[in-house]
Amino acid sequence: MLALIQRVTHASVSVDGQTVGAIGPGLLALVGVEPGDGDAQIERMTTRLLGYRVFADGAGRMNRSLTDTGGGLLLVSQFTLAADTRSGMRPGFSTAAPPDEAERIFDRLVAHAREKHPPGVEIGRFGTHMVVDLANDGPVTFLLRA
């Protein structure tokens, strides 16, 4: 499981012109599910998403986590994140989990994150064409692996 996280001042995702998820300050996480991902990866990724220290403390250093700040979390499934781009000029998707498996794992990640992060978890809509709008704060962007 991969997550490209971005510290944002705000982010939203829309489908067919309708906003389906939006947050203020917090993290946008684009999530790629890989074959074989399961409970261990869900637990580790949830822990990392909520605990990764990317927010400034009083001295301006990245020492605070999403849990510390109480910010929003926007999770967006993105199978292209798990693409194989090592060769050629076109991505291969055999390294991404099949859609049914990926949706099941993504839904479990969302449920686990919602359980662990009471301030709120918003989501996109799996398997649709989504438009993601964000203001990256910093910019601060990291690739997490579970």
ZADO-1210 file (C-alpha; in nm, 4 decimals, padded with zeros to 6 digits):
<atoms>
<atom x="00.0000" y="00.0000" z="00.0000" code="MET" pos="1"/>
<atom x="00.1223" y="00.3430" z="-00.0963" code="LEU" pos="2"/>
<atom x="00.0021" y="00.6854" z="00.0070" code="ALA" pos="3"/>
<atom x="00.1190" y="01.0122" z="-00.1418" code="LEU" pos="4"/>
<atom x="00.0418" y="01.2594" z="00.1362" code="ILE" pos="5"/>
<atom x="00.0270" y="01.6341" z="00.1007" code="GLN" pos="6"/>
<atom x="-00.0080" y="01.8834" z="00.3828" code="ARG" pos="7"/>
<atom x="-00.2885" y="02.1143" z="00.2721" code="VAL" pos="8"/>
<atom x="-00.4639" y="02.4307" z="00.3834" code="THR" pos="9"/>
<atom x="-00.7731" y="02.2851" z="00.2136" code="HIS" pos="10"/>
<atom x="-00.8608" y="02.0080" z="-00.0286" code="ALA" pos="11"/>
<atom x="-01.1704" y="01.8719" z="-00.1952" code="SER" pos="12"/>
<atom x="-01.2714" y="01.6045" z="-00.4413" code="VAL" pos="13"/>
<atom x="-01.5634" y="01.6265" z="-00.6793" code="SER" pos="14"/>
<atom x="-01.7415" y="01.3869" z="-00.9127" code="VAL" pos="15"/>
<atom x="-01.9550" y="01.5160" z="-01.1992" code="ASP" pos="16"/>
<atom x="-01.9256" y="01.8700" z="-01.0631" code="GLY" pos="17"/>
<atom x="-02.0493" y="01.7764" z="-00.7143" code="GLN" pos="18"/>
<atom x="-01.8192" y="01.7906" z="-00.4120" code="THR" pos="19"/>
<atom x="-01.8102" y="01.4490" z="-00.2438" code="VAL" pos="20"/>
<atom x="-01.5391" y="01.5198" z="00.0158" code="GLY" pos="21"/>
<atom x="-01.3666" y="01.8295" z="00.1522" code="ALA" pos="22"/>
<atom x="-01.1349" y="01.9272" z="00.4379" code="ILE" pos="23"/>
<atom x="-00.9740" y="02.2395" z="00.5754" code="GLY" pos="24"/>
<atom x="-00.6183" y="02.2217" z="00.7109" code="PRO" pos="25"/>
<atom x="-00.4885" y="01.8664" z="00.7233" code="GLY" pos="26"/>
<atom x="-00.3683" y="01.5903" z="00.4924" code="LEU" pos="27"/>
<atom x="-00.4730" y="01.4790" z="00.1481" code="LEU" pos="28"/>
<atom x="-00.3702" y="01.1171" z="00.0905" code="ALA" pos="29"/>
<atom x="-00.3763" y="00.9610" z="-00.2553" code="LEU" pos="30"/>
<atom x="-00.3837" y="00.5866" z="-00.1827" code="VAL" pos="31"/>
<atom x="-00.2665" y="00.3044" z="-00.4085" code="GLY" pos="32"/>
<atom x="-00.3511" y="-00.0534" z="-00.3138" code="VAL" pos="33"/>
<atom x="-00.1143" y="-00.3286" z="-00.4245" code="GLU" pos="34"/>
<atom x="-00.1815" y="-00.7030" z="-00.4619" code="PRO" pos="35"/>
<atom x="-00.1642" y="-00.8805" z="-00.1286" code="GLY" pos="36"/>
<atom x="-00.2355" y="-00.5749" z="00.0877" code="ASP" pos="37"/>
<atom x="-00.4347" y="-00.6692" z="00.3944" code="GLY" pos="38"/>
<atom x="-00.4846" y="-00.6027" z="00.7637" code="ASP" pos="39"/>
<atom x="-00.1166" y="-00.5435" z="00.8404" code="ALA" pos="40"/>
<atom x="-00.0847" y="-00.2787" z="00.5691" code="GLN" pos="41"/>
<atom x="-00.4142" y="-00.1151" z="00.6704" code="ILE" pos="42"/>
<atom x="-00.3019" y="-00.0892" z="01.0327" code="GLU" pos="43"/>
<atom x="00.0443" y="00.0401" z="00.9447" code="ARG" pos="44"/>
<atom x="-00.0830" y="00.2943" z="00.6920" code="MET" pos="45"/>
<atom x="-00.3467" y="00.4249" z="00.9341" code="THR" pos="46"/>
<atom x="-00.0817" y="00.4640" z="01.2019" code="THR" pos="47"/>
<atom x="00.1485" y="00.6452" z="00.9599" code="ARG" pos="48"/>
<atom x="-00.1209" y="00.8740" z="00.8171" code="LEU" pos="49"/>
<atom x="-00.2316" y="00.9855" z="01.1617" code="LEU" pos="50"/>
<atom x="00.1102" y="00.9910" z="01.3266" code="GLY" pos="51"/>
<atom x="00.3495" y="01.1171" z="01.0585" code="TYR" pos="52"/>
<atom x="00.4929" y="01.4454" z="01.1842" code="ARG" pos="53"/>
<atom x="00.4551" y="01.6995" z="00.9038" code="VAL" pos="54"/>
<atom x="00.2947" y="01.9921" z="01.0895" code="PHE" pos="55"/>
<atom x="00.4926" y="02.2720" z="01.2513" code="ALA" pos="56"/>
<atom x="00.5419" y="02.2996" z="01.6253" code="ASP" pos="57"/>
<atom x="00.5928" y="02.6310" z="01.8060" code="GLY" pos="58"/>
<atom x="00.9499" y="02.6526" z="01.6751" code="ALA" pos="59"/>
<atom x="00.8425" y="02.5939" z="01.3144" code="GLY" pos="60"/>
<atom x="00.9815" y="02.2378" z="01.2970" code="ARG" pos="61"/>
<atom x="00.7796" y="01.9459" z="01.1592" code="MET" pos="62"/>
<atom x="00.7130" y="01.7809" z="01.4951" code="ASN" pos="63"/>
<atom x="00.3331" y="01.7533" z="01.5042" code="ARG" pos="64"/>
<atom x="00.1085" y="01.4894" z="01.3508" code="SER" pos="65"/>
<atom x="-00.2468" y="01.4962" z="01.2207" code="LEU" pos="66"/>
<atom x="-00.3575" y="01.3479" z="01.5520" code="THR" pos="67"/>
<atom x="-00.1791" y="01.6308" z="01.7355" code="ASP" pos="68"/>
<atom x="-00.3386" y="01.9033" z="01.5234" code="THR" pos="69"/>
<atom x="-00.6864" y="01.7539" z="01.4873" code="GLY" pos="70"/>
<atom x="-00.6814" y="01.8381" z="01.1164" code="GLY" pos="71"/>
<atom x="-00.8857" y="01.6779" z="00.8441" code="GLY" pos="72"/>
<atom x="-00.7914" y="01.3708" z="00.6420" code="LEU" pos="73"/>
<atom x="-00.9064" y="01.3312" z="00.2820" code="LEU" pos="74"/>
<atom x="-00.8464" y="00.9813" z="00.1426" code="LEU" pos="75"/>
<atom x="-00.8640" y="00.9374" z="-00.2354" code="VAL" pos="76"/>
<atom x="-00.8151" y="00.6008" z="-00.4003" code="SER" pos="77"/>
<atom x="-00.5686" y="00.6277" z="-00.6884" code="GLN" pos="78"/>
<atom x="-00.4715" y="00.3043" z="-00.8618" code="PHE" pos="79"/>
<atom x="-00.2264" y="00.4877" z="-01.0883" code="THR" pos="80"/>
<atom x="-00.0045" y="00.5453" z="-00.7851" code="LEU" pos="81"/>
<atom x="00.0733" y="00.1716" z="-00.7825" code="ALA" pos="82"/>
<atom x="00.1629" y="00.1645" z="-01.1544" code="ALA" pos="83"/>
<atom x="00.4849" y="00.0133" z="-01.2822" code="ASP" pos="84"/>
<atom x="00.6780" y="00.2981" z="-01.4446" code="THR" pos="85"/>
<atom x="01.0235" y="00.1402" z="-01.4518" code="ARG" pos="86"/>
<atom x="01.0426" y="00.0968" z="-01.8271" code="SER" pos="87"/>
<atom x="00.8916" y="00.2199" z="-02.1492" code="GLY" pos="88"/>
<atom x="00.6776" y="00.5249" z="-02.2045" code="MET" pos="89"/>
<atom x="00.3450" y="00.3890" z="-02.0815" code="ARG" pos="90"/>
<atom x="00.2593" y="00.2765" z="-01.7272" code="PRO" pos="91"/>
<atom x="00.1716" y="-00.0841" z="-01.6526" code="GLY" pos="92"/>
<atom x="-00.0942" y="-00.1653" z="-01.3951" code="PHE" pos="93"/>
<atom x="-00.0149" y="-00.5273" z="-01.3063" code="SER" pos="94"/>
<atom x="00.1433" y="-00.3903" z="-00.9858" code="THR" pos="95"/>
<atom x="-00.1912" y="-00.2430" z="-00.8717" code="ALA" pos="96"/>
<atom x="-00.4508" y="-00.4576" z="-00.6975" code="ALA" pos="97"/>
<atom x="-00.7520" y="-00.5602" z="-00.9090" code="PRO" pos="98"/>
<atom x="-01.0456" y="-00.3178" z="-00.8651" code="PRO" pos="99"/>
<atom x="-01.2626" y="-00.5445" z="-00.6450" code="ASP" pos="100"/>
<atom x="-00.9726" y="-00.6214" z="-00.4120" code="GLU" pos="101"/>
<atom x="-00.8548" y="-00.2599" z="-00.4064" code="ALA" pos="102"/>
<atom x="-01.2015" y="-00.1274" z="-00.3225" code="GLU" pos="103"/>
<atom x="-01.2402" y="-00.3753" z="-00.0358" code="ARG" pos="104"/>
<atom x="-00.8991" y="-00.2825" z="00.1094" code="ILE" pos="105"/>
<atom x="-00.9545" y="00.0917" z="00.0581" code="PHE" pos="106"/>
<atom x="-01.2949" y="00.0734" z="00.2334" code="ASP" pos="107"/>
<atom x="-01.1326" y="-00.1048" z="00.5281" code="ARG" pos="108"/>
<atom x="-00.8609" y="00.1630" z="00.5434" code="LEU" pos="109"/>
<atom x="-01.1304" y="00.4329" z="00.5508" code="VAL" pos="110"/>
<atom x="-01.3227" y="00.2557" z="00.8273" code="ALA" pos="111"/>
<atom x="-01.0075" y="00.2088" z="01.0341" code="HIS" pos="112"/>
<atom x="-00.9003" y="00.5720" z="00.9885" code="ALA" pos="113"/>
<atom x="-01.2479" y="00.6954" z="01.0858" code="ARG" pos="114"/>
<atom x="-01.2350" y="00.4824" z="01.3994" code="GLU" pos="115"/>
<atom x="-00.8941" y="00.6221" z="01.4980" code="LYS" pos="116"/>
<atom x="-00.9438" y="00.9880" z="01.3909" code="HIS" pos="117"/>
<atom x="-01.2614" y="01.1387" z="01.5414" code="PRO" pos="118"/>
<atom x="-01.2001" y="01.4875" z="01.3923" code="PRO" pos="119"/>
<atom x="-01.3055" y="01.3413" z="01.0600" code="GLY" pos="120"/>
<atom x="-01.2098" y="01.1520" z="00.7481" code="VAL" pos="121"/>
<atom x="-01.3487" y="01.2484" z="00.4085" code="GLU" pos="122"/>
<atom x="-01.3204" y="01.0402" z="00.0915" code="ILE" pos="123"/>
<atom x="-01.3503" y="01.0520" z="-00.2830" code="GLY" pos="124"/>
<atom x="-01.5627" y="00.8031" z="-00.4777" code="ARG" pos="125"/>
<atom x="-01.3886" y="00.4793" z="-00.5694" code="PHE" pos="126"/>
<atom x="-01.3697" y="00.3914" z="-00.9377" code="GLY" pos="127"/>
<atom x="-01.4947" y="00.7213" z="-01.0737" code="THR" pos="128"/>
<atom x="-01.3320" y="01.0096" z="-01.2542" code="HIS" pos="129"/>
<atom x="-01.2546" y="01.2542" z="-00.9730" code="MET" pos="130"/>
<atom x="-01.1305" y="01.6108" z="-00.9766" code="VAL" pos="131"/>
<atom x="-00.9074" y="01.6848" z="-00.6784" code="VAL" pos="132"/>
<atom x="-00.8562" y="02.0467" z="-00.5790" code="ASP" pos="133"/>
<atom x="-00.5973" y="02.1350" z="-00.3171" code="LEU" pos="134"/>
<atom x="-00.3698" y="02.3995" z="-00.1777" code="ALA" pos="135"/>
<atom x="-00.0463" y="02.2232" z="-00.0843" code="ASN" pos="136"/>
<atom x="00.0910" y="02.3912" z="00.2282" code="ASP" pos="137"/>
<atom x="00.4678" y="02.4288" z="00.2085" code="GLY" pos="138"/>
<atom x="00.4702" y="02.2509" z="-00.0329" code="PRO" pos="139"/>
<atom x="00.4978" y="01.9403" z="00.1831" code="VAL" pos="140"/>
<atom x="00.4597" y="01.6038" z="00.0054" code="THR" pos="141"/>
<atom x="00.5762" y="01.2578" z="00.1109" code="PHE" pos="142"/>
<atom x="00.5370" y="00.9041" z="-00.0278" code="LEU" pos="143"/>
<atom x="00.4521" y="00.6554" z="00.2473" code="LEU" pos="144"/>
<atom x="00.4731" y="00.2776" z="00.2113" code="ARG" pos="145"/>
<atom x="00.3047" y="00.0341" z="00.4460" code="ALA" pos="146"/>
</atoms>
